[in-house]
Amino acid sequence: MKLKVNTNAAAVAESSGGSYISKSGIYDVVIKFASVDVSKNGAEQVNFNIEYNGNSQTIYGPWVTSKSGDPVEIGMKLVNKLAIISGLGMGDELEIDQETHNVGKDNKPKDFAVITNFTDLPIKIRLQEEYGINPNTQEIRKSLVPKAFFREDGASAEEISNDTEIGKRLALEEEKYASNVTYRDNLTAEDIEAWLESKKSGDAAPKATTPKPKAAPTGGALFV
């Protein structure tokens, strides 16, 4: 068999399920470190630098405080579940240290406020594709949003806390939610299909004609 090397973009592109996570699903990953990031307006977000199939990837996680410093309940609940999965119990507190990690395409050092309880933690994570409109460019943007965490053996936080059968919640998530996709700002599956095709062909991405998205929800404090 003869094989000629092809280095064009289509030939070397990773397919879905390759070395990087790009689709909704449940994945076995290692959280290399989780950090608290503060936005320009003062809201706090927990982000995750993970390792999947030997490659590093950043997953932007939930907002845990609003710009006014109030707790965002959804985000706080998700981080609390991860804390239980990491082995923390009632009354334990998350520990934060300043650390420097090399990140990004250039592998440059950057300072982070790291939640050390989550460092090098193997877990299962359910990620969901989410498409919306970038309010600055009015172009479509894609995110991978953490929806659920499970211990390496498949146990949910509730199963750990209540000492109940391990894996029932994971099975439910796999059956009903693992392939879900979120479309915001009046986008449709057809819009996204056209957008993805434009990216493959190298054509200019279509501009969105939908309304600008609302501001990030207020209401999320990581530490009380």
Secondary structure as UniProt FT lines:
FT   HELIX           9..12
FT   TURN            16..17
FT   STRAND          25..38
FT   TURN            40..41
FT   STRAND          44..52
FT   TURN            53..54
FT   STRAND          55..65
FT   TURN            67..68
FT   HELIX           73..85
FT   TURN            86..87
FT   TURN            90..91
FT   STRAND          96..103
FT   TURN            104..107
FT   STRAND          108..115
FT   HELIX           116..118
FT   TURN            119..120
FT   STRAND          121..133
FT   TURN            135..137
FT   STRAND          139..151
FT   TURN            152..153
FT   HELIX           157..162
FT   TURN            166..167
FT   HELIX           168..176
FT   TURN            177..179
FT   STRAND          181..183
FT   TURN            185..186
FT   HELIX           189..201
//
